[in-house]
Amino acid sequence: MSPNQRNTVPPMPGTRTTVPPVPTTTSLPSAPPTELRPWGSFTVLEEGKNYKIKRIEVKPGHRLSLQMHYHRSEHWIVVSGTAKVTCGDKEILLNTNESTFVPPCTPHRLENPGLIDLVLIEVQNGQYLGEDDIVRFQDDYARVPANPAPETNMDHHLPS
């Protein structure tokens, strides 16, 4: 008797034998975690050496803190909604499929002046991409201003 015939019942005359489905152990990849903020949320989609890609959602009428980063630049591409962007001393409106660049050490802010969620993709580039590389100048949600990035064996060079 072969191992496959053990513990089987012979089919009744006139019936067909069916093979039960084989359970699989494949699992779908889990979705990346989304971090909630008072202004909306962000999800890290991909991260590698010197880059990070985020999907950011900003609720209507909300905005992020006026902030800067020592160690990274950011590219913002609007997927849906309208973005009001402050970058240095300039303020611009961006619509779907428009983008902007935020250099390191530049005060900047993202705001949703519209009636629907603002969705954008942010591409960060730099040698240090930690969430603690934020200097807050103003914040609508009274969060404690973050300190400059901790020492990361890198020199801080601010424009004179």
N, C-alpha and C positions, 0 to 999 in steps of 0.2 A: 504494500500500500504506500503510495507516495504521500509526502507531507501535505500536498494540496487536497488530497481526498479524505484526510482524517476529519472526523467530526462533521461530515456533510450528510445530508439526507438525499437519497436518490430522487430525481424528479418523478412526479406522477406521470403515468402514461398519458400521452397526448398533450403535454404541456412543454413549454420551452424553458430552458434554464437561463436565468439572467444573472449577470455578475453585478453585485452591489458596487456602487461607486467607491473608489479608493479615496480615503481622506487625504488631503494634502496639508502640508505644513507651511506652505508659502504664506507670508503675511504682507499686507500692503504697507508701504513705508508710512510712518506716522507723520502727521503734519507738524511743521516746526511750531514751537510755542509762541504764543502772542503775549506781549507784555502790555498791560493796560496802564494808561496815564490819564490824568484829569482832562486832557485835551483830546484824547482818542486812544490810539494804540499803535504798536509797531511789531513787525514780525521779521526776524532775521531769516532771509531766504537762502543765503549762501555766504560762506566766510572762508577766506584763504589767506595766504601770506600777503600782507599789506593791502588787503581789500575786504570789504564787507558790503553786502547788498541787503537792503531792508525794504519792506513794503510798509508805508506809513499811512495811517488814516487819521484825519483831523476832523472833528465834529464841527458842524456849522456854527459860526460865531466864536470859535475857540482859536487859541494860538499857543505856540510853544514859547518858552522863555527867550528873551533876548540873550544870546549866548555866543561863546566862541570856543574854539578848540585849538590847542597848541600843536597837536601832532597829526592832524588830518585835514584833508579837503573833502568837500562833498559836492556831488552832482545830483540835482533833483530833476526828475522827469515827471510831469503831471500825467496821470492815467485818466482821471475823471475829476470833475469839479473845477474850482478856480482857486489859485494860490496867490496870496498877497505875500511877496517876499521882500524883506529888508535885508540888504547886504551892504555893510559899510554905511555910507551916507545915501545910498540909492534905495528906492522903493519901486517895485514893478509888480504887475499882475501877469500871471501865467495861466493859460488855458490848456485844455487837453492837447497832448502831443507837443508841448513846449517845455523848454528846460532852462536851467541856469547852473552856474558854477559858483561855489563858495570856497575861496582860498583859506588856508590855515590862518589863524590869528586875526580873523575878520569877524567883528560882531555881526550876527545874523539872526533872523527870526522868520518863522513860517506861520502863516495865518490863513484861516478859511473864512472869507467874507461872504461866501455863498449860502445857499439854502439846502444843498445836498452835501454829503460827505466828500471831502477832498481825499483822493487817493493818489499817492505818488510813490515812485521808486527812488530810493536814495542809494547812490553808490559812493562809499567812503574809500578814500585812498590815503595811506600813511603808514608809518612805522609802528604806531601805537593806536589801536582802535577801541580802547576800553570806554565803557559808559562813564567812567570817572574823569575823562578828559573833557570836562565841561566847566567853563567859568560863566556863571549866570550874572547878568547885569540887572535884569528885571524879570519878575515872574508873577503872572496873574494869580497863581495858586498858592502863594506864600510858602513855597518850598524853600528850605534853607539853601542859600547859595552853595553850589558845589565848589570845592577847592580846586586849584589847578591839579593836573594829573600828578600822581605820586612819582617820585624819582623812578625813572625807567631806564637808567643809564643813557639818557639822552640830554643834551643841552637844550634849554628853553631859549629861543632867540626871538624876542619880540621886536617889531619894527620900532625904530627910534622916533 
